[in-house]
Amino acid sequence: MKISNLLKINLKPFIYHVCLVLLGTGIIGANWNSARNEAVLITFILMVLLHFAVGFLLTNQHTWYDNLLSVSVILIFNGVLYMYNKVDQTGFQSLMDGIVIVFKFPFLYILGWHGPNYPLLVIFLPSLLLWFGLECKSQFYKLKR
């Protein structure tokens, strides 16, 4: 598969992922000064369910491998954020640090409140949920026929 085709099939899932992360960050930001932390748990559950549901909106590529490739840019992007966070320990001083925080906020329930910790699960979770949703959509269409 050519790189241009790979980027073309990854554009839609990546845009959906960015929109979901911004939604989750906005929910947490709106409830930031709240005395309760239920907003973090609710946002985490919402992100898990929405990432899975958005998988049904993606285009089926007709093989499990191609479907997995169609969400690979999200995995690579989250991996780059993880590596940046591990390499750069200067604190929150740049735009890239802000991007890391924005993409980490919806998954705070997994992370806990331990500062700039970015576990490997957060790298894989969005891609896996999108892929599972897409595979379920594929299986539903096969059963329908």
Summary of the structure (lengths in Angstrom):
residues: 145
radius of gyration: 16.2
end to end distance: 28.1
largest distance: 55.8
contacts: 420
relative contact order: 0.18
helix: 77%
strand: 0%
